Amino acid sequence: MSDRPRLLRTIAEARQSVQAVRREGRQVALVPTMGYLHEGHLALVERARQEADFVVVSIFVNPLQFGPREDFASYPRDLDRDLGLLRQQGMADAVFAPSVDEMYPQPMRTEVSLPTLSDRLCGQSRPGHFTGVATVVSKLFHIVQPDVACFGQKDGQQLAIIQRMVADLNFPVRIVGVPTVREPDGLAKSSRNVYLTPEEREHAVVLYRTLSWAKDAILAGERRADVIRQGMRERIEADPIARLDYADLVSMPDLEPIERIEGDIMLAVAAYFGKARLIDNFQFHVDP
């Protein structure tokens, strides 16, 4: 069995590994994940391999981004499985998988917050979530010091927040957004899909179908944002299992609500299916 990727459990190991690569003049890419890898994560690793010479995948379930009633304790974890998938793919050079104590040896007194971007969409039902995301990604950037970092477009709000954080704080990191990987019926790949019962799985595709309807309506000429928002809400609420969190339409990359649809936009939806909260989005440009 290949010894790649090398497993790194401490910050010191991660820094030493990257420093050795840099002495050779090689470029470093980071793929931050919370583990329980699927095809979407592997697509990020494949893109990272195209962007740099040395690929680090971080696997860390970050407690700072979970609320008190969320699924931190039960979030799926299987490091051996993840390592097996990465070895089979053969594109990652190192896996940085620290413990919570390694990342947070003392209570955090510092946080990275982008309130104007974080308080809407997912931030409305998950207060503090994106502060936890921005803080841990900031730590990972300081530890690994990548030249490039790859994030999935499925987490559209997260990607916009990371891009703005990097710009505002002058991180020397190029952020690459990678298109969403989907099941044959359109459902976005997600680690939380494992929570779905077979019946819930059948209904979860309503998110993709709703986004597809909205995009088709816009491309057919609809420019009234409220009409699209209402149509998306009605379609998700009509599903007997889905519990709507939100269905919205915002500008990109600033995530501002809009009245007339034009320019770079994101259609974004979130709903609960049983205990699984799933999100999805479409991003595209609309001519005036």
C-alpha positions in Angstrom: 0.0 0.0 0.0 1.3 3.5 -0.8 2.6 5.6 2.0 0.9 8.6 0.5 -0.8 10.6 1.8 1.4 11.0 4.9 -0.7 11.4 8.0 0.2 14.6 10.1 -1.4 14.9 13.5 0.3 18.0 14.9 0.8 21.6 13.8 4.5 21.1 14.1 4.5 18.1 11.7 2.3 20.0 9.2 4.6 23.0 9.3 7.8 20.9 8.9 6.3 19.0 6.0 5.3 22.1 4.1 8.6 23.9 4.8 10.5 20.9 3.3 8.4 21.2 0.2 8.9 24.9 -0.1 12.7 24.5 0.2 12.4 22.5 -3.0 10.6 25.4 -4.7 7.2 23.6 -4.9 3.8 25.1 -4.7 1.4 23.9 -2.0 -2.4 23.5 -2.2 -4.8 23.0 0.7 -8.2 21.3 0.7 -9.9 22.0 4.0 -12.6 19.3 4.9 -14.4 17.9 7.9 -13.8 14.4 6.7 -16.2 11.6 5.8 -15.1 12.2 2.3 -17.2 11.7 -0.8 -16.8 12.4 -4.6 -17.2 16.1 -4.0 -14.2 16.2 -1.7 -12.2 14.1 -4.2 -13.0 16.5 -6.9 -11.5 19.3 -4.8 -8.3 17.2 -4.3 -8.2 16.5 -8.1 -8.4 20.2 -8.8 -5.8 21.0 -6.1 -3.4 18.6 -7.8 -3.9 20.6 -11.0 -3.1 23.8 -9.2 0.0 22.9 -7.2 2.8 20.4 -6.7 2.0 19.3 -3.2 -1.5 18.7 -1.9 -2.5 18.8 1.8 -6.0 17.7 2.8 -7.1 18.8 6.2 -9.6 16.7 8.1 -11.0 18.4 11.2 -14.5 18.5 12.6 -14.4 22.1 13.9 -16.4 22.6 17.1 -16.5 26.4 16.7 -18.9 26.2 13.7 -21.5 24.0 15.4 -24.3 25.4 17.5 -25.3 24.0 20.9 -28.2 21.9 19.3 -26.3 20.9 16.2 -24.7 17.6 15.2 -21.1 18.0 16.3 -21.1 14.9 18.5 -22.8 12.8 15.8 -21.1 14.2 12.7 -19.8 11.3 10.7 -16.1 10.6 11.3 -14.0 7.7 9.8 -10.4 8.7 9.4 -9.3 5.2 8.2 -12.0 5.3 5.5 -11.0 8.8 4.4 -7.3 7.8 4.2 -8.2 4.8 2.1 -10.2 6.9 -0.4 -7.3 9.3 -0.7 -4.8 6.5 -1.1 -6.9 5.0 -3.8 -7.2 8.3 -5.6 -3.5 8.9 -5.3 -3.5 12.7 -5.6 -3.0 13.9 -2.0 0.5 14.1 -0.5 -0.4 14.8 3.1 -3.4 14.7 5.4 -3.5 17.1 8.4 -5.8 15.6 10.9 -5.3 17.3 14.2 -7.3 16.7 17.4 -9.5 19.4 18.9 -6.9 19.8 21.7 -4.2 20.3 19.1 -6.1 23.1 17.3 -7.6 24.6 20.4 -5.2 24.0 23.4 -6.9 26.8 25.3 -10.2 28.5 25.0 -10.2 30.8 21.9 -10.2 34.5 22.6 -9.8 35.5 19.0 -12.3 35.1 16.2 -12.6 36.1 12.6 -16.0 37.6 11.8 -17.6 38.9 8.6 -21.0 39.9 10.0 -22.4 41.6 6.8 -21.8 38.3 4.9 -22.5 35.9 7.7 -25.8 37.0 9.1 -28.0 36.1 6.1 -28.9 32.8 4.4 -27.5 30.0 6.5 -26.3 32.5 9.1 -29.9 33.3 10.1 -30.5 29.8 11.4 -26.9 29.0 12.4 -25.7 32.1 14.3 -22.0 32.0 14.8 -21.4 29.3 12.3 -19.5 31.3 9.8 -17.4 33.0 12.5 -16.3 29.5 13.4 -15.6 28.7 9.7 -13.6 31.8 9.1 -11.6 31.4 12.3 -10.6 27.8 11.6 -9.8 28.4 8.0 -7.7 31.4 9.1 -5.8 29.0 11.5 -5.4 26.4 8.7 -4.0 29.1 6.3 -1.4 30.1 9.0 -0.4 26.5 9.7 -0.2 25.2 6.2 0.6 28.5 4.4 -0.8 27.3 1.1 -0.4 29.1 -2.3 -3.8 27.9 -3.3 -6.9 26.6 -1.4 -9.8 24.7 -3.0 -13.4 25.0 -1.8 -16.7 23.6 -3.2 -19.2 25.9 -4.7 -22.0 23.8 -3.0 -21.2 25.9 0.1 -21.7 29.1 -1.8 -22.0 31.4 1.1 -18.9 29.9 2.7 -16.9 30.4 -0.4 -17.9 34.0 -0.7 -16.9 34.6 2.9 -13.5 32.9 2.6 -12.8 34.9 -0.6 -13.7 38.2 1.2 -11.6 37.2 4.3 -8.6 36.5 2.1 -9.0 39.8 0.3 -9.6 41.9 3.5 -6.8 40.3 5.5 -4.3 40.1 2.6 -3.7 36.3 2.9 -1.3 35.3 0.2 -3.6 32.5 -0.9 -5.5 32.1 -4.2 -9.0 30.7 -3.6 -10.4 28.3 -6.2 -14.1 27.5 -6.3 -14.8 24.0 -7.6 -18.3 23.1 -9.1 -20.7 21.0 -7.1 -20.6 17.3 -7.6 -24.1 15.7 -7.8 -25.8 12.4 -7.8 -27.4 11.3 -11.1 -30.8 12.8 -10.0 -29.2 16.1 -9.1 -28.8 15.9 -5.3 -25.6 17.6 -4.2 -23.0 15.3 -2.7 -22.8 16.0 1.1 -21.4 14.3 4.1 -24.8 14.8 5.8 -26.6 12.8 3.1 -25.7 9.7 5.2 -28.4 10.9 7.7 -31.2 10.5 5.1 -33.5 7.5 5.2 -34.4 6.0 1.8 -37.7 7.9 1.8 -36.0 11.2 2.8 -33.4 10.7 0.1 -36.2 10.5 -2.5 -37.7 13.8 -1.4 -34.3 15.6 -1.0 -34.0 16.1 -4.7 -36.7 18.8 -4.4 -33.9 21.2 -3.7 -32.2 20.6 -7.1 -35.5 20.6 -8.9 -36.5 23.9 -7.3 -33.2 25.5 -8.3 -33.6 24.2 -11.8 -37.1 25.6 -12.1 -35.8 29.0 -10.8 -32.9 29.1 -13.2 -35.1 28.1 -16.2 -37.6 30.9 -15.3 -34.8 33.5 -15.1 -33.2 32.3 -18.4 -36.7 32.5 -20.0 -36.8 36.2 -19.0 -38.2 36.5 -15.5 -36.4 39.4 -13.7 -38.5 39.9 -10.6 -36.6 38.5 -7.7 -39.7 38.2 -5.5 -41.5 36.1 -8.0 -38.5 33.6 -8.0 -38.2 33.6 -4.3 -41.9 32.9 -3.8 -41.9 30.2 -6.4 -38.9 28.5 -4.8 -40.5 28.6 -1.3 -43.8 27.2 -2.7 -42.1 24.3 -4.3 -40.1 23.2 -1.3 -43.0 23.8 1.1 -45.2 21.6 -1.1 -43.0 18.6 -0.4 -44.6 16.5 2.4 -41.3 15.8 4.1 -39.1 18.9 3.5 -39.1 21.6 6.2 -38.0 24.9 4.5 -35.2 26.9 6.1 -34.8 29.4 3.4 -35.1 30.0 -0.4 -33.4 33.1 -1.6 -31.8 35.0 -4.4 -28.8 37.2 -3.8 -26.1 39.1 -5.7 -22.6 37.6 -5.9 -20.1 37.9 -4.3 -21.5 40.3 -1.7 -24.7 38.2 -0.9 -27.0 41.3 -1.0 -30.7 40.8 -1.5 -31.8 42.1 -4.9 -35.1 43.2 -6.4 -34.2 43.0 -10.1 -32.3 39.9 -11.3 -29.2 40.8 -13.2 -25.4 40.4 -13.0 -23.8 37.6 -11.0 -26.3 36.0 -8.8 -26.8 33.0 -6.5 -30.0 31.0 -6.0 -29.7 29.4 -2.6 -31.9 27.0 -0.7 -31.8 25.1 2.6 -34.3 22.6 4.1 -34.5 19.8 6.7 -35.2 16.2 5.7 -35.6 14.4 9.0 -32.5 15.3 11.0 -30.5 16.3 7.9 -30.2 19.9 7.0 -29.2 20.1 3.4 -28.2 23.2 1.3 -27.7 23.8 -2.4 -27.3 26.6 -4.8 -26.8 27.7 -8.4 -24.5 30.5 -9.4 -24.6 32.2 -12.8 -24.6 35.5 -14.7 -27.8 37.1 -15.9 -27.7 39.8 -18.6 -29.8 42.8 -17.9 
